[in-house]
Amino acid sequence: MNRAFKFQIELEGSNPKIWREFLVTPETTFYRLHHIIQIVMGWENYHLYEFESENYRIGEQYEDDGYNGPNEVISSQNLRIGDVLKKKGQTFSYLYDFGDNWQHLITLETIIEDLRIPFTICCFGELNCPPEDVGSLPGFYDFLKIMENRKHSDYKNLKRWVKGKDVSIEGKYDSKEFYIERVNFLLMNLDIYIQDWEKESK
């Protein structure tokens, strides 16, 4: 039977809320879900990440210390989301960038029976993602204040800096825009996106 999971993800602490809704299959691994989140949110995918669901820590096994305790990180490579998530309303967290500490809350909004989706689809969302390495939420909101003040001493440097970020379109960063067409184009080509990322990460 074909099924689809409808998730909502929000960047915790953002105000107004930066959020997305998207559809995936239960067979999706947490590894692919990581890449999907990178695309739908707008991150640049070069920092560590980790999911946490109840007693599970799921992510990259970047430490090999021989410890196999209850808090051991489970590899995201082969664990499917449908093996962990069973019912509507379940929540889990996604942490991206252990330095800037971007914490996301993910909610399984709906389990849709008898629905086959050809690829992951982003349905809705609001507001642009913070630029990568802006310095966590306080740094992001400081950045926005500076960008509203052309007379600020850091305005020109930050304007030049943000031009090179993926969240900028044609060299301009607009915090109020969410480019869903761009997101769904990348999701439609998710396998290529992951292959390119894996080549660059070697």
C-alpha positions in Angstrom: 0.0 0.0 0.0 1.3 3.4 -0.9 1.5 6.0 1.9 2.9 9.4 2.4 3.9 11.3 5.5 3.2 15.0 5.7 5.6 16.8 7.9 5.9 20.4 9.2 9.3 21.6 10.2 10.0 24.9 12.0 13.1 26.7 13.0 12.8 26.8 16.7 13.0 30.3 18.3 12.3 32.1 15.0 9.8 34.9 15.3 7.9 35.2 13.1 8.1 31.5 12.5 10.2 30.1 9.6 8.5 26.9 8.6 7.8 24.4 5.8 5.4 21.6 5.0 6.4 18.7 2.8 5.5 15.1 1.7 7.8 12.1 1.9 7.3 8.3 1.8 7.8 6.2 5.0 10.6 4.4 3.2 12.7 7.5 3.2 15.9 7.1 5.3 16.9 9.6 7.8 20.0 10.2 5.7 17.8 11.3 2.7 15.5 13.2 5.1 18.6 15.2 6.2 19.2 16.3 2.6 15.5 17.0 2.1 15.5 19.3 5.1 18.6 21.1 3.8 16.8 21.8 0.6 13.4 22.8 1.9 14.9 25.0 4.6 17.6 26.5 2.5 20.8 25.5 4.3 24.0 24.8 2.5 24.7 21.3 3.9 28.3 21.5 5.1 27.9 21.1 8.9 27.1 18.1 11.1 23.5 17.2 11.9 21.6 15.0 14.3 18.0 13.8 14.7 16.6 13.0 18.1 13.3 11.1 18.5 12.4 9.9 22.0 15.3 7.6 22.9 16.9 7.7 19.5 19.9 9.8 18.4 20.2 9.5 14.6 22.9 11.0 12.4 26.5 10.7 11.3 28.7 8.3 13.3 31.6 10.7 13.3 33.1 9.3 16.5 34.4 5.8 17.0 35.2 5.5 20.6 33.9 2.0 21.1 31.0 3.2 23.3 27.7 1.5 22.7 25.6 3.0 25.4 21.9 4.2 25.3 22.9 7.5 23.8 24.9 6.1 20.9 24.3 7.8 17.6 22.5 5.5 15.2 23.6 5.8 11.6 21.1 7.7 9.4 22.1 5.8 6.3 19.7 2.8 6.5 17.2 3.7 9.2 13.8 4.5 7.6 11.6 7.1 9.0 8.6 4.7 8.9 10.5 2.4 11.3 10.6 5.1 14.0 7.4 7.2 13.3 4.2 5.3 13.6 1.4 7.8 14.4 0.1 11.2 13.6 1.3 13.9 15.9 4.7 12.5 16.7 7.5 15.0 17.0 11.2 14.8 16.8 14.1 17.3 16.5 16.7 18.1 13.9 19.9 19.9 14.9 22.0 21.4 12.2 25.4 23.0 12.7 26.7 22.2 16.3 28.3 25.7 16.4 25.4 27.9 15.4 23.0 25.3 16.9 20.1 25.6 14.5 17.4 23.5 16.2 14.3 22.4 14.3 11.1 20.9 15.5 9.5 18.4 13.1 5.9 17.2 13.4 4.3 14.3 11.6 1.1 16.1 10.7 -0.7 13.5 8.7 -0.3 9.9 7.4 -2.0 9.8 4.0 -3.1 6.4 2.9 -3.3 5.3 -0.7 -1.2 8.2 -2.0 1.8 7.6 -4.2 4.2 10.5 -4.7 6.8 10.4 -7.4 9.3 12.5 -5.4 9.4 14.6 -2.2 7.2 17.6 -2.5 7.2 20.9 -0.6 3.7 22.1 -0.1 3.9 25.3 1.8 6.3 27.5 3.7 7.0 31.0 5.0 10.0 33.2 5.2 13.6 32.7 3.9 16.2 30.7 5.8 18.9 32.5 7.7 22.2 32.8 5.8 24.7 30.0 6.6 27.2 30.9 9.3 25.3 34.1 10.3 25.9 33.3 14.0 22.7 31.5 15.3 19.4 33.2 15.9 20.8 36.3 17.8 23.3 36.8 15.0 20.6 36.4 12.4 18.3 39.1 13.9 21.3 41.4 14.4 22.1 40.9 10.7 18.5 41.8 9.7 18.7 45.0 11.8 21.9 46.0 10.1 20.6 45.3 6.7 17.7 47.8 7.4 20.2 50.5 8.2 22.3 51.6 5.3 24.3 53.9 7.6 25.5 51.1 9.8 29.3 50.6 9.7 28.8 46.9 8.9 26.1 47.3 6.2 28.4 47.2 3.1 30.4 44.3 4.3 27.4 42.2 5.2 25.6 43.1 2.0 28.7 41.9 0.1 28.9 38.7 2.3 25.3 37.6 1.9 25.4 37.9 -1.9 27.5 34.7 -2.0 25.0 32.7 0.1 22.5 30.2 -1.4 19.6 32.0 0.2 20.3 35.0 -2.0 18.6 35.2 -5.4 20.4 37.2 -8.0 22.7 38.5 -5.3 19.9 39.8 -3.1 18.7 38.3 0.2 15.1 38.8 1.1 14.1 37.4 4.5 10.4 37.6 3.7 10.5 35.4 0.6 10.3 31.6 0.3 11.2 30.3 -3.1 9.1 27.1 -3.3 9.5 26.6 -7.0 13.3 26.5 -6.6 12.9 24.1 -3.7 10.7 21.7 -5.6 13.1 21.7 -8.6 15.9 20.6 -6.3 13.7 17.9 -4.6 12.7 16.6 -8.0 16.4 16.1 -8.6 17.2 14.8 -5.1 19.4 11.9 -6.2 21.6 14.2 -8.3 21.8 16.7 -5.3 23.0 13.9 -3.0 25.5 12.5 -5.5 27.0 15.9 -6.0 27.2 16.5 -2.2 28.8 13.1 -1.6 31.5 13.8 -4.3 32.3 17.2 -2.7 32.4 15.7 0.8 35.1 13.1 -0.1 
